[in-house]
Amino acid sequence: MHGDIDPLWQVDPISDVGLAEITAVAEVPVLVPWPVPAGWLVTGFAAVGEIRGSAVALSGPNPVGGPAEMLLICEEPGIGLGAASAGLPGPDPGGEFAACSPQARVELGHHELPLWHVDAAGCAAFAGELLGRWLWVLLWPDTAGTLLVEPLPLVDLRDPGCEPDLPFGPRSPRLPGQTG
């Protein structure tokens, strides 16, 4: 009824070994803030199918107090990983999401990419486009969205020569998929 459904899986272990596993075969960018915000840790990687969608989880301090979680998701249109992680009913951010000026930005390769707020319950959800793919930044609680007051610098971990010394932490409960 829905056509082919690609499996969603978490990369194990959360380390440089797991990172190498996902970046070696990813068809979409695998994004991480660089430098990682102070006090934040990379807390997991997830992928869809033959990596037509990727998610990187991070955990750290909320700028307004308490802990926070972040998911950076890049996916081909129609995959639905970002929308499902934000608790939305469809596979994409919806037709009305870019009807106004962008509310946030990220930087990738010296280019600023606009992001628009997407109404999602319980999290700050932002979506935009990167190389014909959806780019999602999801933050819990929603007050952690203040991390995007300034453009968030990102790197694609697949890029040749990109070997940041990432700080790893325990698996995030926000990371979608099953270990496998």
Stockholm file with secondary structure:
# STOCKHOLM 1.0

chainA/1-180         MHGDIDPLWQVDPISDVGLAEITAVAEVPVLVPWPVPAGWLVTGFAAVGEIRGSAVALSGPNPVGGPAEMLLICEEPGIGLGAASAGLPGPDPGGEFAACSPQARVELGHHELPLWHVDAAGCAAFAGELLGRWLWVLLWPDTAGTLLVEPLPLVDLRDPGCEPDLPFGPRSPRLPGQTG
#=GR chainA/1-180 SS CCCCCCCEEEESSSSHHHHHHHHHHCSSCCEEESSCCTTCEEEEEEEETTTTEEEEEEEEECTTSSEEEEEEEEECTTCCHHHHHTTCSSSSSCTTTTSSCCSEEEEETTEEEEEEEECCTTSEEEEEEETTEEEEEEEESGGGGGGGSSCEEEEETTSTTCCCCCCBCSCCTTCCSEEC
#=GC SS_cons         CCCCCCCEEEESSSSHHHHHHHHHHCSSCCEEESSCCTTCEEEEEEEETTTTEEEEEEEEECTTSSEEEEEEEEECTTCCHHHHHTTCSSSSSCTTTTSSCCSEEEEETTEEEEEEEECCTTSEEEEEEETTEEEEEEEESGGGGGGGSSCEEEEETTSTTCCCCCCBCSCCTTCCSEEC
//
